[in-house]
Amino acid sequence: MYEPSIVNRIAIGDIIRRSANKFPNKVGFVEGDKRLTFKEADEMSNQFSNYLLDKGFKKGDTIGTICGNSIEFIIIMYGIAKAGLIWVPVNPGINNEDKKYILNKVKAKLIIGNDTFIQADSSLYENIGEIISIDGTLKNFQSLFMDQSKVEPEISIQDNDISQIMFTSGTTGKPKGVLISHKSVYISSLSNIIETSINTNYVGSVVLPLFHCAQHSIATSFIHIGAKNVIFNSFEPESFMATIEKEQVNFTAALPMMYRALLHHPSRKKYDLSSLKLCLYAMAPMDRTTLETLIKEFNADFILGTGQTEMYPATMTFKPEEQLRRFGSYWGVSSILNDTAIMDGEGNLLEINQVGEIVHRGPNVMHGYLENEEETKQSRRFGWHHTGDIGYWDEDRQLVFVDRKKDIIKTGGENVASIKVEQVLLNHEKVANAVAIGIPHEHWHEAVTAVIVKHPKVELTQEEVINYCKEHLSGFEIPKAVVFVEELPMTTTGKIQKNILRTEYEDYYTINKL
């Protein structure tokens, strides 16, 4: 006799089973020459789930993964979920100290990862019971659990049970563990289907890392609706375009810098990208010139999606029909899941054109921070989830993002939104990438400073950049200096690490006497 919770539960593992029941023989996953139907993927995840339970892991145990994108990674994620275990995805690109901190913090009972990442540092595993290394060969991976039952284990899972612990990037301290429930992932992935209007005939790319909430949520949405996921273990522009043509990919989620790489690639005209229908961008602003050119050249709709690990994405979308109607750092409108408001420091909700903190409510809000009641409490002040982002509503109730609280530049008694300066810099035809930061200055308190990567084989001077900014920015927003670099420090998910730049150049104006 089934427990009542099984009758009406919300559980991540149910997603792939339901699509397998509806589309058993449809190819759901492609990675190079590897292809799996929904039925095959579901049965493998059942076998892997039974394998984990057979090894003695109990509901609520934590399983760490250090994996790149692959079909095996999909099987692992769903196997963990079906067993009622807690998935802890670790970014392979972070330093070993942070990896060790995360794995010890969650008391991981098992680590699963690619050989390259697993073999990097044996000290990571001092307190770990077991390690499973996968080499990317599906047949070899299957040999672990090929004798296990293909029947899904009967595990009591509640919708508010923790399904995964994802860690923030830790740019201002140690990474924080974000507790995410089955309900948050399940419902946000359904919302994405509605917000983007994808259907079962869509083919989506999985090129952003699956250990990150954005790509995980999108891939889950495609599995929900029985659409195909084409998996890439890295982004290489030419092979990406070749695969778009071969697999007729019509949805992709990528970073603005990835779209720029496609747009300016010398071999782009060799490939037929006409299958693309909808291109989502996130993580960084898209400059107007690039956006207009992409829409024209790709003949596809573009949509911005935003969210947080703490607020499972997508939380807001800037719709295709708005992309060429208004320009700036627009986040658009809330998803159907969320209430969104602008709040001052005393908990008052603000009106049109009043700047304050962006706050949300909804079922995709995190359960809390791991072993950090004070941070959890602070994030829920006044009964709303606080994002740490600053913004305002325009006259059409479209949300405009101003900046992260920590990235606002305080200069000469004025507050400068770094993102506004960056949008101007990125519109310059000779600028490949750029960031604006505040650096200590004895007169200005913080001086607006541009750090720029030029396009290859072009000449660009500080004077040229500053004169360009004078045409588009107010006097107090114009950079006091321009620093040219070969590359910007970035996380593996494409976020520019402004904290590193602020530290690296903190003595810039003292040394240069500007």
N, C-alpha and C positions, 0 to 999 in steps of 0.2 A: 504493500500500500504506500503510495506516494505521500510525502509530507506536503502540507498546504503551500509551502514556499516554492515548491517545484512547479505548481500549477500556474502561479502568476509572477514568477521571478523575472528579474531583468539581469541577464548575465552575458558577458562578452562572448563566451564560448558558444552560445546559442546562435550567434550571427552566421558563422561559417556553416553550421549544420543546416540552417534554414535555406541558405542558398544552394547547398549541396542537394537538398531534397527537391528544390524547384528546378535546378539546372545541373543535374548530376554529370552529364557528359560534356558540358560546356567548359572550354579552357578558361580558367580563372586567373592563372598566374603564368607569366612568361619571364624567363631570365636567360638571355642568349639562346642557346639551343634547348634549354630545359623548359618543359611545359607540364603543367598539372591541371587536371580538371578540378572543379569544385569538390566532386565526390572524393577524388584521390587526396586532395589537401585535407578534407575533413577527416577522412579515415586515418591519415598519417598523424594528424594532430591528436586524434583519439588514442592512437598507439603510443605516441610520445607521452601523453597524459598518463596512460596506464603504466608506462615505463617509470615515470617519476614517482607515482604512488607505490609501485612495486618495490622501489628502492627505499621506501619508508618515509618519504616526505609527507607531512601532514598539512591539512588546510591551514592557511595563514603563514606557512613557512615562506621565506624570501629566497628567490632565485635570481642571481645577477647574470646579466648578459653583457658581453663586450663584443659586439658583432657589427659587421658592415651589412649593407642591404643584400638580401638573398632570399630565395624561396625557403631555404632551411630556416631562416630567421622567422618567417611567417609561421611555419609549423611550430617552432619553439614557442613563440608568443601565444598562439592559440592552445598549445598543449599545456602551458603553464596556467592559462585562464581556466581551462576545463577541469583542471585538477584542484581548483580553488586555492592555488598558490599565489603568491604576490610577485609580480614581475618587477625587477629593478634594472632598467636599461642604463648602462654606463657608456658614456661617450668615449669611444676609443681615442679621440684626439686630446683629451685632457691629460694633465701630467700625472705621473704615477702616485704622487702624494695624495692628490684628490681622489684618484681611483681607490686607493687604499682606505682613505677616510670614508668614502661612500660605502664600500663593502663591509667595513667594520661597523659603521653606523647602523646599517640595516640588519646586521648579524646574518649575512648571507650564508645559507646552508649549502649552496652550490653555485659555481660559476660555469657558464657556457659561453664559448667564444671561438672566433676564428684563430687559427694557429698563430698568425702574425701578432695578434694582440695578446693572446694568452701567454706566449713565450717571452714577452717583453721583459718581465720582471717577476722573478719567483717570490719576492718578498710580499707581493700582493696577496698571496694565498696562505699566509702564516696561520690565520684563524679560520680558514675555509675547510669544510669537511671534504669536498670533492670538486673536481674540475672535469668538464667535458670539452674536448677540443674538436672542432669541426673544420674540415679542410675545403669546404665548398663543393665536394662531390656528393651529389644527392644519394647515390647508391651506398656510399660509405656511411653517410649519416643514417640512412635507413637501417643499416646493419645493427645499430644500437638497439632498435626496438621492433625489428621485423617479426619477432615471435609473439609480440603483444597483441591483445585483442583489438579489433577495429571498432568495437562497440564503445560508445562514450561512457565513461564512469559516471555513476550516480552520486553527485556531490551536492550537498545543500549549500546553495549560494544565495545570499540576500542582496538586494539591489544596492544597499549602502556598504556592503563588504568592500574592503580595500582591494583593488585589482592590481594596482601598480604604484610604485613610488618613483617619481621622476625628480631629478635634482636640477635646481636652478644653476645658472652658469657661475655663480659665486664671484662676480666681478668686484664686490665690495667686502668680501670676507669668505668664510667657508661656504660651500654649496649648501643650500637648504633642501631638505627632502619634502616633496609635495605629495600628500596622500590623496590618491584619486580613486574614486569608487567605480564599480561596474556601471552604475547608473549614469555617471558623468560622461563616460566614454560612449556608452550605448546611445544616449539621447543626443549628444552633440553630433555624432556621426549621422544620425537620422536628419537632424537639422541641416547639415551640410548638403544633403541630397535635395532638400526643398529649396535652399538658398541658391544653389547653382543650377538647378533644373537638370541634373544628370539623370540618365536612365540606363536600363540594362544593356543597351547597345553601345554604350560609351567604352572607350579604351583609354585608360589613364596611365600616366608615367609615375613611377616611384623612383625619383632621382634625388630628392632631399633625403636626409637620413631618417630611417624608421625609428631610431631611438629617440627622436624628437617628437614632441606632441603634435606639431603641425602635420607632418607627413603621416604619422601613425593614424591621426584622425581622418585624413583624406583617404588613405588606403582602406581603412575600416568602412568608410562610406561606400566605396566601390564594392567591397565584399558584401555589404548589406544588400545592395541592389542587384547583385549578380553580374556586375560589370568586370571587365578584365583589367588586371594590374600588370603593367610591364615594368619589371624591376631592373634598375641599374645599380651596379655596385660602386660606380663613380661617375662623375660628370666630365666627359670629354666631348667638346662641342660637335665634332664631325661624326663620331660614332652615334651620338645622341640623335643628330638629324637623320642619319641613315636608318636608325631604328624607328624613328617617327614615320618615315616613309614606308618601311617594311611592314610594321605592325599597324599602320593606319591609326596612330595615336591621335586622339582628338581632345584630350584634356591633359594639361600639364601644370604643375605647381613648381615654381622656381624663384630664385632670388633675382632682383633687378640686374645684378652684375652678370648672372648667367644668361639672361635675355640679351644683354649688351654683347656678350661673347658670341651668341648666335647671330645677332644682327650684323656684326662687323666681321664675321668669319669669311675669309677669302673664298671658301668653297661652298658658301651657302646656296648659291644659285644652282649648284649641281643636284640639290635634293628637293624633292617635291614635299612641301610641308602643308599642302592644301587641306589635309585631313584635320588640321587643328581647328577646333571650334571655340574653345574656352581656355584662356591662359590666366592662371592665378599668380599673383605676385605678393610678396610679404617680406618681413624682416627689415626692410629699408625703403626709403622713398624712391619713387620713380620720377626722374626729371621729365619735364614736359616734352622736350625734343625727342627723347628716346621713346616715350609712350606714344606720341603721335606717329612716329616712324614705324614702330612695331605694329600698331593697329593697321596702318596702310600696307606695309610690306607682307605681314602674315595674314591679313584679311580674316582676323579672328577677334572675338570679344576678349577684353581684358577685365579682370576683377581683382580688387584688393581684398585680402582677408587678414583679420587681426585676431589676436587672442593671447593667452598666457598659459604657461604650464599650470598656474593656479586657477585658470579660467578656461577650461578645455575648449580649444578652437573648433570652428570659428565663432568668435563672439560678435564681431561686427563685419560688415561687407560694404565696400564702395562699388556699387553695381556697374555693369558694362554701360548702361544707358547714361550714366553720370560722368563717365571717364573724360569725355571731350566737352562736357558742358561747363565744368568748373575745374579749376586747377589749384593746387596747393596740397597740403598734407592732410587730405580728407580720409577719414575712416568710414564715413557714410552712415549707415543705419544699423541698429541692433539686429541680431538674428532673432528668429521667432522664439528662441529660448529665453531671451534676456530682457530685463529692464536695465536701462542705462541712464545715468544722470550725471550732472556736474555738481560738485559739492565744494563748499568752502571749508576752512579749517575748523569751524564750529558745528559742522553737520547740517548746514542749511543748503537746500537744493537751489541752484542758481538758474537764472533765466537766459533767454537768447543773448548771445554775444558777451556773456559774462564768463571769464576764465576761471577755472578751478580744476580740482582733481576728478578724473574719470572714474566712476564707481559703477558696479554692476550687481545685479541679483539674478539667480537662475539655478537650475539643477546641475549645471556644469561647473559650479564653483567647487573648489577643492574641499576635501574633508578637513584639511588643516595641514600645518607643518609638523613633520616628524619630531616628536619629543621637544616641542617648542610652543608651549601654551601661550607665552607672552606675545610672540610674533603672530600667532594665530589670532589672538584677541585683538591685536592692533590692526590686523588686516580686515577685521569685521566691525570696525567702529561705526556706531550709528545704524547698525543693521544692514550695511552694504559692504561688498567686497571692494577694497581699495587697491587700485592698480599701480599707483605711483606715477601715472601718466597725467599730463596736464592737457586740457582741451577746452573747447566751447562748442555750443550749437550755433549754426548759422541761421539765417532767416527761414530757410527751408527745412529746418530740423535735420540737417546733415551735420555729423560731428566732425570737427576739425581738430586734429592732433597738433598740439603746440610743441611739446617736448617731454622727455622724462624729467621728473623733478630734479634728479641728480645731474642732468646735463644742461639745465638752464645756466647761461653765462651771466654773472652779475658784474656789470662793467659801468663805472662812472655813475652809479645810482640808477641805472636802467637794467631791466631784465631782457636778455636776448635769447631767443629760441634758436638753438644750434641747428635744428632741422631746417629752419627758414633760410639760414645762410647756406647750408649744404645744398638746398634745392637750386639756389642761384648758381653756386659753383658748378654743380653737375650739368647745368644747361650750357656751360661754356664748351664750345666744340673741341677744344684741345684737352679737356679734363676727362680722364678715364674713371677716376673715383676721387672722392673728397670727403673730408670731415671737418667740422668746426668745433673747437674746444676752447675753454677758458683757461688761461695760464696766469699764474700770479704776476702782478705788476704793481710797482710802488705807487703809481699815480691812479691807475684805473681800477685797482683791486684785482680784477681779472681782465685780461686783454683778449678780445676775440682773435683767434688765431686759426688760419686755414692750413690744413695738412693735405697735400694734393699728390695724386699719382697722375702723371701726364700720359696721354696716348703715346705709343712708341713713335720715335722718329719725328717729333714735333718740338719746336722751340716755344717755351712759355716762360715769361718773367713775372716776378712779383708785381712789378708796376702794372703789367697788363691785366693781371688778376684783380688788383685793387681798383683800377680804373673801370673794369667791367662791373665790379660790385657797386661802385658809386652810381652806376646807371640804374640799379635795381634794388638797392637797400638804403635804409635811412643811415644817417651819419654814424650813429652809435652802434650800428650793426656791421659796419664795414670792418673786415679784418685789419688788425694793426700790423700783421706780418703774415707771410706765406712761407711755409716749409714744404719743400719738394722731397718726396720719398719714392723708393722703388715699389714698395707695397705697404699696405696698411695691416696692422695686426688684427686678426679676425678669429672668432670662434669657428669651430667646424660647421656650425649651422649658419654662418654668414653674417654674424653680428660684428660690427667693428668695435674693438675693445678700446673705447675712449679712455678708460682708466689707465691703460698702459701708456697711451700717448701723453696723458696729463702728467704722469710720473716721469716719463722720459724727458719731457721738455719743461719741467717745472722751473728750471733755472734759466730758461732761454732768454728772458728779458734782462736778467741780472748780468748774464755773460755778454749779451749783445748791446746792452745799454740803450735800448730803444724806448 
